[in-house]
Amino acid sequence: MKTIREVIRHNAGLHPQAPFLIAPESGSTLSFGALRASVDEVAGRLYGLGVEPGAKAAFLLDNGCWTALLFLGTMHAGLVSVPLNAVAGPDTLAFVLAHADVQVLFVSSRYEEHVARAVATLENRITVIATDEDAGPQWPERAVPPPASAAGLQPSSPALLLYTSGTTGVPKGVLLSHRNLIAGGRNTVAAHGLGPSDRALCVLPLYHINGEVVTVM
């Protein structure tokens, strides 16, 4: 289990009915089996948009079930997840979207106008997908089978591109691999002595490394 894809498939096969995520916003519970089905759907939809493994897919969303699914589903598909800081200004967002060469952007209605101002200044084309944190994306294309290149996912493959806040200048991107993220999750489990019956409450946003690694991973 050295990639996000392998971890999800392993847990879905081992205990498909066990809860993976409980969403207090909607009151829904997502099992490990449902997690695998959901990220498979995300991957197929992304491939349907014509993006290839290694491409960047960003999200500007508040926390919710689908925020977690898109965060994981992007990496499961072999793409690179780019979480966007919800309190960043349009200039900062425009810089990150251009610098990361983002091809797909999931955005909630709360941030649509914010994103529109940023995207309007860019030369590169971005597919913007309206997304509800509880109900999910309004997919513009049907799902398709994975391309042959998707089979090449490795522990060293890039998984997450996280940007600093840009306090002392323009934001700096930090690229983390599947191996990096899984090691971070295992470190948290070991440091806190966590077991299968424990639950973690995610109070930090999923564009923050703590929410992403200390809780989700």
N, C-alpha and C positions, 0 to 999 in steps of 0.2 A: 504494500500500500504506500506507494511513493508519489502518487499524483492525486489530485482532487477527484478525478474520475474513478480511480481505483478504490479510494476510501468510500465514496458514495455507493458504488456497486457492491463492495464487500459488506457494508452495514445493511444494505437493502436485502442482500441474500441471507445474512445471518439472523436478522430480526426485523422483517418487513413491517410488522404491525406496531413496533415500539415507536413512541413519539420522538420525533426529531426536533420539532419546533412547536411551541404554543404561542399563538399570536393574541395578546390581550386586547388589541384594538378591535379585532373582529370576533374573538372568542373561538377561533378555529384551531384545530390541531393537525399538524402535518406529520404523517408517519415516515419512516425511512423508505418504505416502499413507494409512497406517494412522492417523496423527494426525488427518487430516481426517475419516476415517470415524468415529473415536472421538469427536471433539468434536461431530460431527453427531448421533451417538447420544445424547450427554450433553444437547445442546440439545433433542432430541425428547422425552427423558425428563423434562426440566425443564418443558417446555411441557405434558406430560401431567399434571403435578402442578397445572396451572392457574396457574402463575406467569407474569407478563408481563415483557417486556423492561423493564429499569430496577429490577426487584426485587432484593433482596439475598440471596445464597446464601453461607453461611459453611462453612468446613471446619476441623476440629480433628483433624489427622492428622500422623503422622510422614512423613518423606520417602519417596517411592515413586513408581512409574510412574503410579498412579491419582491421587496427590496432584497431580502435574503436569497430568494430563488434566483433572481437575476445576477446577483453577486456570484453565487456558486455556479449557476448554469452557464454563464459566460466562460468561466475557467474550465468547467467540465467539457465544453465544446472545443477547447483548445485555443480560445481567444483570450485576450488580455483584458481584465476588468479594470476600468478607470473610474473610481468613485470621485464625485465632484463635491467640493465643499459648499454646503448650502448657504453659507454666509459670505461667500466670495462675491465681489462685485462683477459686473459684466466684463470689464477689461481683463480681470484675472481669469474669468471663465474662458474668454476668447483666447487668451494666451495658452491656457492648458489644452483646450480643444485643438488648437493649431499645432502646438508643440508635440502633443501625443499622437497627432494624425488620427484622431477619432473618426470612425466611419459610421457608428451607430450610437445614438443617444436616447436613453429612456428618461422621460421627464414627467413629473406630476403636474396637475393643473395649477398648483400653487406657484410653480417656478416657470411656467411656460413663457410669460412675458419677459422674465429675466433672461431666459435662454435665447429667446428670439432676438433680443438686442445684441447678444454676444455672437450668435451665428450669423447675423446680418453683416458683420464686419469681416467674415472669413472668406478666403478664396476656395478652400477645399469643401467638397460637398459632404454633408452629413445627413444621414437618414434619422430624423427625429420621430420618436414613437411615443405618443401620449400613453401614460401609464398610471394606473391607480395602485397605490401600495397594497390594497387588500384584494382588488378584483383582477389586477394584472394588466398587461399591455394590450393595446388595440393593434394587433399585428396586421401589417399591410399585405403580407404574403403568406402562402401556405408553407407547411413544413416539408422539407425534402430530406432524403437520406444523406448521411455524412459523406463528404468527399474523401477520396483515398488518403489525402494528406492528414485527415483528422486522426488516423490510426497511429501517427508518429508521435503522440504525446509522450514526453519524457519527464523525469523528475527535474531536469534542468530547464525545461520549457518555461518561458515567462508566463506568469499567471496574473500578477497584480502590478499596476503602475500607479503608485500613490504619490501625490504632490504635497510639498510643504505649503504652509499658508502664505508664504511670500512676504513675511514681516520685514525682512532686511533687503528685499529686492524682488525679482520675479520668482515665482514658485520653482522649486527644484523637484524633478521627478526621481523617484526611487523605484527601481524595477525588482520585483521579488519573484522567485521561481516557485513551482509547486513544492519542491523540497524545502524551501525557506518557510513557506506557510505551514506545512505539515509539522515541521520541526518546532515552530512557534506554538502550535496547538499542543503538541506532546509535552513541551516544556511547561505549559500552563497546567496540564493534567498532573504532571509529576510534582510541580511545586506546591500545588494545593491538595494533593492526595485525592483527586476526584475519581469517582467510580460510576458505573452505569446508572445508579439510582439518583445521582446528584443532578440538580438543575442549576443553570446559570441564568441570571437576570441581566439582560442587555439594556443598559440605560444610556450608553453612549451611542452616537450616530454611527451608522454603518459606512460612513466615509472616513471614519477614524480607525487607526490601526488597532486600538484597544477593542472596539466593538467587533472588528473583523477577525482578529486573531485570538484574543483572550477569551472571547465569548463564542463566536461561530466556529472557528477552527477547533 
